[in-house]
Amino acid sequence: MASDIVDYETAYSIFSGIMQKIKGWEDGCDSDFLEVGLKCLEFHKGDLITLASSPLPYKTYFAINILQKLSVEKHIPACYLSVGLEKNKLIGSCLFSLNSKVGYRKIYDGFFRSEDVQKINQSFLEIKDSPIYVVNLPNCRFGECCDKIQSLVEEKKIELLFIDDFFLFEDLLDNDNPPQHRKKLGEIMIQLRQMALDYKIPIILMIDMLPEDEKKKLTLSDFKKNMIIPYLSDMVIFINQNERSDDACMEWNEIHDVTISVEKNKPGLLYDLNVQYNQELSLFE
């Protein structure tokens, strides 16, 4: 049937879009994209992005790596908003570790050596004026979160927003009825997507998930009853540890092979990035 045939003009348009995306990776000239300093990964300004991983802390440290690349190195204003536990000490310790190359646990616990002090002091000078804003709103109403985001955009001119512990909004916790919960979740997703468009910033939702089979990698099907999340997201990213062991504990001096999988990407290509995660320094490389 004629309707099943892709005409030349449509095919050329699709091909041109792909080539423009690849060119953007190579020279970083596309002003509609925000490069995050990790291989070819970049976020489209105005996109709603879902970042999911298992309950291991990959997504949090991944977000902190991006904050370090954008806000510390390039002075791009960004915000990490937590709806759950306070993350100030965790984020501060990781940023100092990434900048000074002193082990994260040493800084977090305060057991570093005298030779580390100079490195940490130098790191402080580099970080102290960085436009990173950490906001803690435990179990807040979604409307309160919206007001805070608006003030951050207007007053701090943020260009990137992470929202951690997304499912802990009071609006979602108050809904024990599954249909009502899904309806409210959809309403929140739609509002966040519109905010990303209106403010022209990437908004990244951070979610803990478990795969159907613990030995397998996360995929879109693992959203199960929350399929509205990938449906309304412009981009979905999974962080999977390769060759997962039965031991869920992570030694602080380990280096892990990790795959960052872009499973949905409205403005571009789907791809996998194979990286290493240095647990001691909280570093993706």
C-alpha positions as CSV (number, residue, x, y, z in Angstrom):
1,M,0.0,0.0,0.0
2,A,1.2,3.5,-0.8
3,S,0.6,4.7,2.7
4,D,3.3,2.1,3.9
5,I,6.0,3.6,1.7
6,V,8.3,6.3,3.1
7,D,8.7,9.0,0.5
8,Y,12.0,10.5,-0.4
9,E,11.4,13.8,1.3
10,T,10.5,12.1,4.6
11,A,13.4,9.7,4.4
12,Y,15.8,12.6,3.7
13,S,14.4,14.6,6.7
14,I,14.9,11.6,9.0
15,F,18.5,11.1,7.7
16,S,19.3,14.8,8.0
17,G,18.1,14.8,11.6
18,I,20.4,11.8,12.4
19,M,23.4,13.4,10.7
20,Q,22.8,16.7,12.5
21,K,22.7,14.8,15.8
22,I,26.0,13.0,15.0
23,K,27.6,16.3,14.0
24,G,26.4,17.8,17.3
25,W,28.3,15.1,19.2
26,E,31.5,15.8,17.2
27,D,31.7,19.6,17.4
28,G,29.2,20.5,20.2
29,C,27.8,23.4,18.0
30,D,24.1,22.6,18.5
31,S,22.8,25.2,20.9
32,D,19.6,23.1,21.5
33,F,21.7,20.4,23.3
34,L,23.4,20.5,26.6
35,E,26.6,18.5,26.6
36,V,27.3,16.7,29.9
37,G,30.9,15.9,29.4
38,L,30.6,12.1,29.2
39,K,31.4,10.7,25.7
40,C,28.5,11.5,23.3
41,L,25.8,11.8,26.0
42,E,23.9,15.1,25.8
43,F,20.5,16.4,26.8
44,H,18.1,18.3,24.6
45,K,17.0,21.6,26.2
46,G,13.3,21.4,27.1
47,D,13.2,17.6,27.4
48,L,11.7,15.5,30.3
49,I,14.2,12.8,31.0
50,T,13.9,9.7,33.2
51,L,17.1,8.3,34.7
52,A,16.7,4.9,36.3
53,S,18.9,2.3,37.9
54,S,18.7,-0.4,40.5
55,P,18.8,0.7,44.2
56,L,22.6,0.7,44.0
57,P,23.7,4.4,44.1
58,Y,24.7,4.7,40.4
59,K,22.2,7.2,39.4
60,T,23.0,9.6,42.3
61,Y,26.7,9.5,41.6
62,F,26.1,9.8,37.8
63,A,24.1,13.0,38.5
64,I,26.9,14.3,40.7
65,N,29.4,13.6,37.9
66,I,27.3,15.7,35.5
67,L,27.0,18.5,38.1
68,Q,30.8,18.5,38.4
69,K,31.3,18.6,34.6
70,L,28.7,21.4,34.0
71,S,28.7,23.5,37.1
72,V,32.2,23.2,38.5
73,E,34.1,23.1,35.2
74,K,31.8,25.2,32.9
75,H,29.9,27.3,35.6
76,I,26.5,26.3,34.2
77,P,23.8,26.7,36.9
78,A,22.2,23.5,37.9
79,C,20.0,22.1,40.7
80,Y,19.7,18.8,42.5
81,L,16.3,18.7,44.2
82,S,15.6,15.8,46.6
83,V,12.1,14.9,47.6
84,G,13.5,12.2,50.0
85,L,16.6,12.2,52.2
86,E,18.9,15.2,52.5
87,K,21.7,14.9,50.0
88,N,23.9,18.0,50.9
89,K,26.8,16.0,52.6
90,L,26.7,13.3,50.0
91,I,26.9,15.7,47.0
92,G,29.5,17.9,48.7
93,S,31.7,14.9,49.5
94,C,31.5,13.5,46.0
95,L,32.3,16.8,44.4
96,F,35.4,17.2,46.6
97,S,36.4,13.7,45.7
98,L,35.9,14.2,42.0
99,N,37.9,17.4,42.0
100,S,40.7,16.5,44.4
101,K,41.0,12.7,43.5
102,V,40.9,12.0,47.2
103,G,38.7,9.0,48.1
104,Y,35.0,9.8,48.6
105,R,34.7,7.8,51.9
106,K,37.8,9.5,53.3
107,I,36.2,12.9,52.8
108,Y,32.7,11.8,53.8
109,D,33.9,10.2,57.1
110,G,36.7,12.8,57.7
111,F,39.5,10.2,57.8
112,F,41.8,11.7,55.2
113,R,45.6,12.0,55.6
114,S,47.6,15.2,56.0
115,E,48.9,15.0,52.4
116,D,45.2,15.1,51.2
117,V,44.5,18.4,52.9
118,Q,46.2,20.6,50.2
119,K,44.3,18.7,47.5
120,I,41.0,19.2,49.3
121,N,41.7,22.9,50.0
122,Q,42.4,23.5,46.3
123,S,39.3,21.6,45.4
124,F,37.3,23.9,47.8
125,L,38.6,27.0,45.9
126,E,37.4,25.5,42.6
127,I,34.0,24.4,43.9
128,K,32.9,27.2,46.3
129,D,31.7,29.6,43.6
130,S,30.2,26.9,41.4
131,P,26.5,27.5,40.6
132,I,25.2,24.3,42.1
133,Y,22.0,24.4,44.1
134,V,21.0,21.5,46.4
135,V,17.4,21.7,47.5
136,N,15.8,19.4,50.0
137,L,12.0,19.2,50.1
138,P,11.2,15.9,51.8
139,N,7.7,14.5,51.0
140,C,6.6,17.9,49.6
141,R,3.5,18.5,47.6
142,F,4.1,18.7,43.9
143,G,2.8,22.3,43.8
144,E,5.5,23.3,46.3
145,C,8.1,21.8,44.1
146,C,6.8,23.7,41.1
147,D,7.0,27.0,43.0
148,K,10.6,26.2,44.0
149,I,11.6,25.3,40.4
150,Q,10.1,28.5,39.1
151,S,12.1,30.6,41.6
152,L,15.3,28.7,40.7
153,V,14.8,29.3,37.0
154,E,14.0,33.0,37.5
155,E,16.5,33.9,40.3
156,K,19.4,31.4,39.8
157,K,19.0,30.9,36.0
158,I,19.4,27.1,36.3
159,E,19.9,25.3,33.0
160,L,19.6,21.7,34.3
161,L,17.4,20.2,37.1
162,F,17.6,16.7,38.7
163,I,14.6,15.6,40.8
164,D,15.6,12.7,43.1
165,D,13.2,10.3,44.9
166,F,10.5,11.2,42.5
167,F,7.9,8.8,43.9
168,L,8.0,10.4,47.3
169,F,5.9,13.4,46.4
170,E,3.1,13.6,49.0
171,D,0.5,13.7,46.2
172,L,1.6,10.2,45.2
173,L,2.0,8.8,48.7
174,D,-1.5,9.9,49.6
175,N,-3.1,7.9,46.7
176,D,-3.5,4.3,47.8
177,N,-6.0,3.6,45.0
178,P,-4.0,2.3,42.0
179,P,-6.1,4.0,39.3
180,Q,-6.0,7.3,41.2
181,H,-2.3,6.9,41.8
182,R,-1.6,6.4,38.0
183,K,-3.9,9.3,37.2
184,K,-2.0,11.6,39.5
185,L,1.3,10.3,38.3
186,G,0.3,11.1,34.7
187,E,-0.8,14.6,35.7
188,I,2.6,15.3,37.4
189,M,4.5,14.0,34.4
190,I,2.5,16.2,32.0
191,Q,3.1,19.3,34.2
192,L,6.9,18.5,34.4
193,R,7.1,18.0,30.7
194,Q,5.4,21.4,30.1
195,M,7.8,23.0,32.6
196,A,10.8,21.7,30.8
197,L,9.4,23.1,27.5
198,D,8.5,26.5,29.1
199,Y,11.8,27.0,30.9
200,K,13.9,25.4,28.1
201,I,15.8,23.2,30.5
202,P,16.3,19.4,30.8
203,I,14.4,18.1,33.8
204,I,15.7,14.7,34.9
205,L,13.6,12.4,37.1
206,M,15.7,9.9,39.1
207,I,14.0,6.6,39.8
208,D,15.0,3.4,41.6
209,M,13.9,0.2,39.8
210,L,14.4,-3.5,39.9
211,P,14.5,-5.7,36.7
212,E,12.0,-8.6,36.4
213,D,15.0,-10.9,36.7
214,E,17.7,-9.6,39.0
215,K,20.4,-11.0,36.7
216,K,19.1,-9.1,33.7
217,K,19.4,-5.4,32.8
218,L,16.7,-2.9,33.2
219,T,14.5,-2.3,30.2
220,L,11.4,-0.2,29.4
221,S,9.1,-3.2,30.3
222,D,10.3,-3.0,33.9
223,F,8.2,0.1,34.4
224,K,5.2,-2.2,34.5
225,K,2.2,-0.3,36.0
226,N,4.1,3.0,35.7
227,M,4.3,2.9,31.9
228,I,3.1,6.4,31.8
229,I,6.6,7.5,32.8
230,P,8.5,6.3,29.7
231,Y,5.4,7.2,27.6
232,L,5.6,10.9,28.6
233,S,9.4,11.1,28.8
234,D,11.3,12.4,25.9
235,M,14.4,10.4,26.9
236,V,14.8,7.3,29.1
237,I,18.2,6.3,30.4
238,F,19.1,3.1,32.3
239,I,22.3,2.6,34.2
240,N,23.1,-1.1,34.5
241,Q,26.1,-2.8,36.1
242,N,27.6,-5.4,33.9
243,E,28.0,-9.0,35.2
244,R,26.2,-8.3,38.5
245,S,27.2,-10.4,41.4
246,D,25.0,-12.0,44.1
247,D,26.6,-9.7,46.6
248,A,24.7,-6.4,46.6
249,C,27.4,-4.7,48.7
250,M,29.9,-2.5,46.8
251,E,33.5,-2.3,48.0
252,W,34.7,1.3,48.1
253,N,37.9,0.6,46.1
254,E,36.2,-1.3,43.3
255,I,35.9,-0.4,39.6
256,H,32.7,-1.5,37.9
257,D,31.9,-1.9,34.2
258,V,28.7,-0.1,33.7
259,T,26.4,0.4,30.7
260,I,24.5,3.6,30.2
261,S,21.6,2.7,27.9
262,V,19.5,5.3,26.1
263,E,16.3,3.3,25.5
264,K,14.1,6.1,24.4
265,N,15.3,9.3,22.8
266,K,12.8,11.5,21.0
267,P,15.3,14.0,19.6
268,G,17.9,11.5,18.5
269,L,19.5,8.0,18.4
270,L,19.3,5.0,20.8
271,Y,22.7,3.8,22.0
272,D,24.7,2.2,24.7
273,L,27.7,3.8,26.4
274,N,30.1,1.4,28.1
275,V,31.9,3.2,30.9
276,Q,33.7,2.4,34.1
277,Y,32.6,3.5,37.5
278,N,35.4,4.1,40.0
279,Q,33.7,3.5,43.4
280,E,36.5,5.1,45.4
281,L,36.3,8.5,43.6
282,S,32.6,8.2,42.6
283,L,33.8,8.8,39.0
284,F,32.3,7.7,35.7
285,E,34.9,7.6,32.9
